[in-house]
Amino acid sequence: MELLSQTWHWSISGFLIGVVMLLLIYFGKTFGMSSNLRSLCSMTGIGKKVPFFDWDWKSQRWNLVVVVGAMIGGFIAVQFLHDPSNVNINPKTIEQLSLMGIDEPKGKLLPELLFENSSPKMIFILIVGGILIGFGSRYAGGCTSGHAISGLSNLQIPSLKAVIGFFIGGLIMAHLLLPLIF
């Protein structure tokens, strides 16, 4: 258990991601999380009214299992393997966040202001952010994990463009919009 609760070197995760990508390529599959939203919508039968959702979601059952596994793995990690002493946030980041009124997540993974605050402003920000992320991932033809991991490993130029766009969008959000919101 101690091995699992420690922070692993980046090369181990990189190697494991590479192995998973080789297996997916071998089996003719592509990785991405946002495509599961399309599968879930298709499962409801909405494809009869919206052509975008009229497709064979059963061919993507394996990807739905990946999402369930990610949720179960996240639950296990937070409930049983979580060690707050392993969280090491750059002091400059903490300083910049404190200028916006966002507290340091002491003993937690997330700041209380953002994720334990049920004020209408926070709920609105989280809902709008979720909608924008969902729209953006579908507009870009995939999410960050799909483009950055699967698309780049397959040397796809559209994925490179999407990843550059994600990065620029993250910089704009972190340096321009976040200070305006808070």
C-alpha positions as CSV (number, residue, x, y, z in Angstrom):
1,M,0.0,0.0,0.0
2,E,2.9,2.4,0.8
3,L,4.2,2.0,-2.8
4,L,0.8,3.0,-4.2
5,S,0.3,6.0,-2.0
6,Q,3.6,7.6,-2.9
7,T,4.2,10.0,-5.8
8,W,5.6,8.1,-8.7
9,H,8.3,9.4,-11.1
10,W,6.8,10.8,-14.3
11,S,8.7,8.3,-16.4
12,I,6.7,5.4,-14.9
13,S,3.4,7.0,-15.8
14,G,4.7,7.9,-19.3
15,F,5.8,4.4,-19.9
16,L,2.5,3.0,-18.8
17,I,0.6,5.4,-21.0
18,G,2.8,4.3,-23.9
19,V,2.1,0.7,-23.2
20,V,-1.7,1.4,-23.1
21,M,-1.4,3.3,-26.4
22,L,0.4,0.5,-28.1
23,L,-2.3,-1.9,-26.9
24,L,-5.1,0.4,-28.2
25,I,-3.3,0.7,-31.6
26,Y,-2.9,-3.1,-31.8
27,F,-6.6,-3.6,-31.1
28,G,-7.7,-0.8,-33.4
29,K,-9.1,1.4,-30.7
30,T,-8.7,5.2,-30.0
31,F,-8.7,6.6,-26.5
32,G,-10.7,9.6,-25.3
33,M,-13.1,10.4,-22.5
34,S,-15.5,12.9,-24.1
35,S,-16.7,10.4,-26.7
36,N,-18.4,8.7,-23.9
37,L,-20.8,11.6,-23.6
38,R,-21.9,10.9,-27.1
39,S,-22.3,7.2,-26.2
40,L,-24.4,8.0,-23.1
41,C,-26.7,10.3,-25.1
42,S,-27.0,7.7,-27.9
43,M,-28.0,5.1,-25.3
44,T,-31.1,7.2,-24.4
45,G,-32.4,6.9,-27.9
46,I,-32.1,10.6,-28.7
47,G,-30.5,9.6,-32.0
48,K,-34.0,9.2,-33.4
49,K,-34.3,13.0,-33.2
50,V,-30.7,14.2,-33.4
51,P,-28.6,12.6,-36.2
52,F,-25.3,13.3,-34.4
53,F,-26.3,10.7,-31.7
54,D,-27.6,8.1,-34.2
55,W,-24.7,5.7,-34.1
56,D,-23.7,2.3,-32.7
57,W,-22.9,3.1,-29.1
58,K,-22.4,-0.6,-28.4
59,S,-19.1,-0.6,-30.4
60,Q,-17.8,1.8,-27.7
61,R,-18.8,-0.3,-24.6
62,W,-15.1,-0.9,-23.9
63,N,-14.6,2.9,-23.5
64,L,-17.5,3.2,-21.1
65,V,-15.8,0.5,-19.0
66,V,-12.7,2.8,-19.0
67,V,-14.8,5.7,-17.6
68,V,-16.3,3.4,-14.9
69,G,-12.7,2.2,-14.1
70,A,-11.5,5.8,-13.8
71,M,-14.3,6.7,-11.4
72,I,-13.7,3.6,-9.3
73,G,-9.9,4.2,-9.3
74,G,-10.4,7.8,-8.4
75,F,-12.6,6.9,-5.5
76,I,-10.1,4.3,-4.2
77,A,-7.3,6.7,-4.6
78,V,-9.0,9.5,-2.6
79,Q,-10.6,7.3,0.1
80,F,-7.7,4.9,0.7
81,L,-4.5,6.1,-0.9
82,H,-4.7,9.9,-0.3
83,D,-1.7,11.4,1.4
84,P,-2.0,15.2,1.6
85,S,1.7,15.4,2.5
86,N,2.5,14.4,-1.1
87,V,0.7,17.5,-2.5
88,N,3.5,20.0,-3.2
89,I,2.2,23.2,-4.7
90,N,4.6,25.8,-5.9
91,P,4.8,28.7,-3.4
92,K,4.3,31.3,-6.2
93,T,1.1,29.6,-7.2
94,I,-0.2,29.7,-3.6
95,E,0.8,33.4,-3.5
96,Q,-1.0,34.2,-6.7
97,L,-4.1,32.3,-5.7
98,S,-4.2,34.1,-2.3
99,L,-4.2,37.4,-4.1
100,M,-7.5,36.3,-5.7
101,G,-8.9,35.2,-2.4
102,I,-8.4,31.4,-3.0
103,D,-7.0,29.6,0.0
104,E,-4.3,27.0,0.0
105,P,-5.7,23.5,0.0
106,K,-4.2,22.4,3.4
107,G,-4.7,18.7,3.8
108,K,-7.0,18.6,0.8
109,L,-6.5,18.3,-2.9
110,L,-8.8,21.2,-3.8
111,P,-9.3,24.8,-2.4
112,E,-12.5,25.1,-0.3
113,L,-13.6,28.3,-2.0
114,L,-13.9,26.6,-5.3
115,F,-15.3,23.2,-4.4
116,E,-16.9,23.3,-1.0
117,N,-18.7,26.6,-1.5
118,S,-22.3,26.2,-2.5
119,S,-22.9,29.9,-3.2
120,P,-24.9,30.8,-6.4
121,K,-21.7,32.3,-7.9
122,M,-19.7,29.1,-7.5
123,I,-22.5,26.9,-8.7
124,F,-22.9,29.2,-11.8
125,I,-19.2,29.2,-12.5
126,L,-19.0,25.3,-12.3
127,I,-22.1,24.9,-14.5
128,V,-20.9,27.3,-17.1
129,G,-17.4,25.9,-17.0
130,G,-18.8,22.4,-17.5
131,I,-20.9,23.4,-20.4
132,L,-17.9,25.2,-22.1
133,I,-15.7,22.2,-21.6
134,G,-18.3,19.9,-23.0
135,F,-18.9,22.1,-26.0
136,G,-15.2,22.7,-26.6
137,S,-14.3,19.1,-26.5
138,R,-17.0,18.2,-29.0
139,Y,-16.2,21.2,-31.2
140,A,-12.5,20.1,-31.2
141,G,-13.5,16.6,-32.0
142,G,-12.2,15.2,-28.7
143,C,-11.0,16.1,-25.3
144,T,-7.5,16.8,-24.0
145,S,-6.8,13.1,-23.2
146,G,-8.0,12.0,-26.6
147,H,-6.0,14.5,-28.6
148,A,-2.9,14.8,-26.4
149,I,-2.5,11.1,-25.7
150,S,-4.1,9.2,-28.6
151,G,-4.0,11.8,-31.4
152,L,-0.4,12.9,-30.9
153,S,0.8,9.3,-30.5
154,N,-0.8,8.6,-33.9
155,L,0.9,11.8,-35.4
156,Q,-2.4,13.5,-36.3
157,I,-2.0,17.1,-37.2
158,P,-5.5,18.1,-36.1
159,S,-4.7,16.7,-32.6
160,L,-1.5,18.9,-32.5
161,K,-3.6,21.9,-33.4
162,A,-6.2,21.0,-30.8
163,V,-3.5,20.5,-28.1
164,I,-1.9,23.9,-28.9
165,G,-5.4,25.4,-28.7
166,F,-6.0,23.8,-25.3
167,F,-2.7,25.1,-24.0
168,I,-3.4,28.6,-25.2
169,G,-6.9,28.5,-23.8
170,G,-5.5,27.3,-20.4
171,L,-3.0,30.2,-20.4
172,I,-5.8,32.7,-21.2
173,M,-8.0,31.3,-18.4
174,A,-5.2,31.1,-15.8
175,H,-3.7,34.5,-16.5
176,L,-6.6,36.7,-17.8
177,L,-10.0,35.3,-16.9
178,L,-9.4,33.7,-13.5
179,P,-8.2,37.0,-11.9
180,L,-11.3,38.7,-13.4
181,I,-13.7,36.1,-12.0
182,F,-12.2,36.2,-8.5
